């Protein structure tokens, strides 16, 4: 597991529970026999977020003993714009979506590319395609558009060779909608459902 929570936003509305949600999912994964997980809290920039993800993916133990399943959970602000999904770090400052998103935020495609390049590809090279892990990318984030009127479809198919061989993406809400952060001091509705052992 790799659980990312961002709620201490400087230029956007702060969130009540995103870090708490990521920490709770992290603890739940650690309780699963044989499972290991880490949490990333409030990365300031897109560069820092991607760096922290890469550091964890490059752990030699992961490549030597690849897991069957890797859960990447993100809780924080999300933006859907021009057919792309963007994860928003804590210090992101977006005045003009056309100019600022690619500099201030991390695209879902860039995250998938990092998963492929730094873990999926090394495992396949060493053990063969059959040993490639399944990546479950869970986005507990809004899918609002900053500028209305653009294509609401999401381009979930990255370029060939720029995503893990086996991956699935799970969103907490529908296109063009806002995720529910839940009451302060609790969990988002989505995180609460994920943490419910009955489900």
KABELCOR-V759076 format. One record per residue. N is the residue number from 0. RES is the residue in one letter. PHI is phi in whole degrees, -180 to 180 (none if undefined). D_LAST is the distance of its C-alpha to the last C-alpha in Angstrom with 2 decimals. Layout:
N;RES;PHI;D_LAST + N;RES;PHI;D_LAST
//
This chain:
0;X;none;18.51 + 1;X;-136;20.61 + 2;X;-114;19.39 + 3;X;-113;21.81 + 4;X;-129;22.14 + 5;X;-132;25.07 + 6;X;-138;25.97 + 7;X;-89;29.68 + 8;X;-78;31.17 + 9;X;-92;34.96 + 10;X;-121;35.65 + 11;X;-132;32.53 + 12;X;-61;30.64 + 13;X;-68;28.96 + 14;X;-108;25.24 + 15;X;-84;23.95 + 16;X;-131;20.76 + 17;X;-62;20.63 + 18;X;-67;21.94 + 19;X;-61;19.90 + 20;X;-63;16.67 + 21;X;-62;17.98 + 22;X;-66;19.00 + 23;X;-69;15.70 + 24;X;-64;13.92 + 25;X;-58;17.07 + 26;X;-64;16.87 + 27;X;-63;13.29 + 28;X;-65;14.54 + 29;X;-64;17.71 + 30;X;-77;16.12 + 31;X;-75;15.06 + 32;X;-54;18.23 + 33;X;82;20.53 + 34;X;-102;18.85 + 35;X;-124;21.01 + 36;X;-148;20.35 + 37;X;-137;22.63 + 38;X;-117;22.60 + 39;X;-117;25.13 + 40;X;-115;26.09 + 41;X;48;28.15 + 42;X;-60;30.09 + 43;X;-75;33.19 + 44;X;-129;34.02 + 45;X;-62;32.74 + 46;X;-63;35.02 + 47;X;-67;33.60 + 48;X;-61;29.98 + 49;X;-65;30.92 + 50;X;-62;33.05 + 51;X;-65;30.33 + 52;X;-64;27.98 + 53;X;-61;30.94 + 54;X;-57;31.87 + 55;X;-72;28.53 + 56;X;-68;28.50 + 57;X;-84;32.06 + 58;X;-56;31.30 + 59;X;-56;33.36 + 60;X;-62;30.90 + 61;X;-65;28.29 + 62;X;-72;30.92 + 63;X;-79;32.27 + 64;X;-129;29.01 + 65;X;-64;26.65 + 66;X;-74;22.91 + 67;X;-75;21.02 + 68;X;-137;18.45 + 69;X;-122;19.10 + 70;X;-100;16.61 + 71;X;-110;18.71 + 72;X;-110;17.06 + 73;X;-123;19.44 + 74;X;-123;19.38 + 75;X;163;22.68 + 76;X;-68;24.98 + 77;X;-134;24.94 + 78;X;-133;27.66 + 79;X;-107;27.97 + 80;X;-147;31.66 + 81;X;50;33.83 + 82;X;76;31.11 + 83;X;-125;29.78 + 84;X;-108;26.84 + 85;X;-124;27.98 + 86;X;-95;26.37 + 87;X;-107;28.49 + 88;X;-76;29.75 + 89;X;-64;31.00 + 90;X;-100;34.67 + 91;X;-60;34.39 + 92;X;-129;37.16 + 93;X;-115;37.02 + 94;X;-99;40.05 + 95;X;-125;40.43 + 96;X;-55;37.34 + 97;X;-64;39.63 + 98;X;-98;41.19 + 99;X;-96;38.71 + 100;X;-59;35.25 + 101;X;-70;36.16 + 102;X;-92;37.85 + 103;X;-93;35.57 + 104;X;-124;32.06 + 105;X;-106;30.24 + 106;X;-76;29.45 + 107;X;-59;26.34 + 108;X;-62;28.87 + 109;X;-66;30.49 + 110;X;-65;27.24 + 111;X;-61;26.63 + 112;X;-63;30.28 + 113;X;-65;30.00 + 114;X;-60;27.07 + 115;X;-68;29.23 + 116;X;-68;32.52 + 117;X;-99;31.70 + 118;X;-140;29.27 + 119;X;-59;28.57 + 120;X;-65;32.30 + 121;X;-59;33.54 + 122;X;-65;31.14 + 123;X;-64;32.26 + 124;X;-64;35.88 + 125;X;-86;35.70 + 126;X;-116;33.57 + 127;X;98;33.46 + 128;X;-62;31.00 + 129;X;-64;28.98 + 130;X;-91;27.94 + 131;X;-62;26.74 + 132;X;-72;23.27 + 133;X;-90;20.44 + 134;X;-105;19.93 + 135;X;-107;16.71 + 136;X;-100;18.02 + 137;X;-110;15.66 + 138;X;-113;17.76 + 139;X;-95;16.73 + 140;X;-153;20.18 + 141;X;-66;22.36 + 142;X;-127;24.02 + 143;X;-68;27.12 + 144;X;-98;30.52 + 145;X;-77;33.37 + 146;X;-123;35.93 + 147;X;-74;35.26 + 148;X;102;36.47 + 149;X;-86;35.53 + 150;X;-57;33.62 + 151;X;-81;29.99 + 152;X;-73;28.89 + 153;X;-108;27.34 + 154;X;-80;29.07 + 155;X;-88;26.23 + 156;X;-101;28.62 + 157;X;-69;30.54 + 158;X;-61;33.94 + 159;X;-55;34.24 + 160;X;80;33.85 + 161;X;-120;32.17 + 162;X;-148;28.50 + 163;X;-57;26.72 + 164;X;-63;27.17 + 165;X;-127;23.45 + 166;X;-150;21.18 + 167;X;-137;18.49 + 168;X;-119;18.09 + 169;X;-121;15.08 + 170;X;-100;16.32 + 171;X;-86;14.91 + 172;X;-151;17.51 + 173;X;-82;20.08 + 174;X;-56;23.62 + 175;X;63;26.02 + 176;X;-121;23.55 + 177;X;-104;22.77 + 178;X;-75;19.47 + 179;X;-99;18.71 + 180;X;-74;19.44 + 181;X;81;18.53 + 182;X;-68;20.97 + 183;X;-56;23.18 + 184;X;88;22.17 + 185;X;-118;18.44 + 186;X;-137;15.88 + 187;X;-63;15.52 + 188;X;-60;13.13 + 189;X;-68;11.53 + 190;X;-63;11.51 + 191;X;-61;10.13 + 192;X;-67;6.95 + 193;X;-64;7.04 + 194;X;-82;7.99 + 195;X;-75;5.56 + 196;X;-64;5.29 + 197;X;-70;3.80 + 198;X;-107;0.00
//
